[in-house]
Structures are given as structure tokens and as C-alpha cells.
């Protein structure tokens, strides 16, 4: 079996951009691609091919065929070639600027057998506002919100604050901030934004391994976010409280049930409120791609999570056994289990 694994930042998505690669995106991208590569290589009889920005010679991917990318045209040529050759392609790219959709469409046109959601799912979930509207129509709780046009400098006076201001199409909490009220003056932004009511509670996520007709939930995770009002993702930990985990999983499943069919690894971000009955829980957004939670989840099992991803995408529903150890993980791939760094 031949796997083509492509991650946008490390794989040359910014190869022609001057200056250093964006540190946070690079750290998360490198952590995800390193973890996935190791898991795919561990599957018997599997060959793994990756692209690597020529500047990242310190990104070591043992056992993989690594192709150094030196230009945008070279990257597109290699994506086209490998997408056609490989038995499966898994792509990780941000939703902003239509990058994820363009990557998947380019690969599909070349004949790729993608471990990814449909174009319809990607288009919808890349738009946070349209996703929220569809979820709300289906009765799934989401924060109340309004949209602000591009370059708007003033916040509405008739909205319920505090609130979260974020790009309608974004990834990684970039340009996301907490605003206390209409007197705040966030910097203008060249694309439309969503202003949504801030919900206090536990930031959580649930990943699903999706097949053509089923969804297999993975353990719910806490999200560790920065406390500076920017909501920067710093890592996570498994949720061990049974009721909290159950609430998160049920709500995530309701969210995906309300959207077009998904395939592969999909993440749902939530806030779990104080009410024990879940009446204050809300869905924040849906990620149509593999997320950093994979790093922690793979460390919480002795089984191969990448192999389970392939099995589920092929329609063979398979569950994975997870440890009950206390486990935390950072966005750059550091794992801490029961106080020990792994």
C-alpha cells in the first residue's frame, strides 16, 4: 500500500514566501505530519511519500520517501503525480484562502483516492457562519452571532457582550479575539468576520473517524487555550469525567448528523457549560480535516490510529481501545502522561 501524506506548511505551501515560516503553524504542522508518518510507516507493507519544504532539512521523517520542494510549480506537479500513484492520499491544509479546498480539488482531478470529506462538506465547514446556520436549523446549539463586513472598524452596539470576533473562514484561532463591548476597537480585517456570543465553560473537542455510512467517535479532549483573549491553541488533555465526555460526544455526533456526509478524520470544537444536563453546551466549529488532537489520541492507545482511520474510511467500522492514564499533549507534539514526558 502506498500512502501520499501531504501537510501544507511543511510540504511547501509557502515555499516561495520570503522570511521564516509562521512559527505556530509550522510547529503544529510538523507535529501532525511526524506523528502520522510514523503511524503509516508502521502498517505492514506500507510505503509513505511526503513533500518537504527545502528549508526544513531538520524535519526528519524516518522510513519515508521525502521529496524536497523548491517552488510552487514543483509542489503542484508532485501533488498531481503522487495523488495519481498512491493508494490513498491524506492532506492537511488550512481552510482560509480556500487552501484546503483547492488542495483537495487539485488532487481529486489527478485521480487521488482521498482520505478526506467531500467537497460539499469542506466548502460548508470552511465557512464558520454558514456551518452555524445549518447546525442551528437542525436544532444543534451554537452561539448567537452576527457578521461584520470586511474592513469594518466598529462593533455593533446592540449585541450581547462579551463576544468572540473571528474570521468567517479561518484556522488555528488566527485573528480571533475576545471583545468586551462595542467600545473595543479591534483592528480592521480585509475579510468578513463573525461576532458571536462568548460562552464560558470547558473548551473541548471530539474527533470522529468517519466512513461512508458511519462515524466512530474518539475520546473527548479538553482544549488548552491561551488566556490572553486570543484563544491560541496550546494543546489538550483527555476528558476523564464520564458525563462530560458523554455530553461532548453526543453533541459532536449531533453536529455531524446535521451536515453533509464526512469521510476520514473530522474534529468538532465545543464549549461545555456549567449545566449538568448539557443545556449550556454549544458547538463552536467543525474542522473538515485532521487536527492536532491526533497527537494526543495516538499516544493514548497501543493500537495504530492511522490504520483505524483507513479502515473506517473504507467502510469497515473499527473501534480503538484507549488507556485511562492521565495524558496531556502540547501543540508541538510533546506528550505528558501521569507526570512523565514521553
Secondary structure, 3 states (H helix, E strand, C coil): CEEEEEECCCCCCCCCCCCCCCHHHHHHHHHHHHHHHHHHHCCCCCEEEEEEECCCCCCCCCCCEEEEECCHHHHHHHHHHHHHHCCEEEEECCCHHHHHHHHHHHHHHCCCCECCCCHHHHHHHHCHHHHHHHHHHCCCCECCEEEECCCCCCCCCCCCCCEEEEECCCCCCCCCEEECCCCCCCCCCCCCEEEEECCCCEEEEEEEEECCCCEEECCCEEEEECCCCCCCEEEEEECCCHHHHHHHHHHHHHHHHCCCCCCEEEEEEEEECCCCCCCCCEEEEEECCCCCHHHHHHHCCCCCHHHHHHHHHCCCCCCCCCCCCCEEEECCCCEEECCEEC
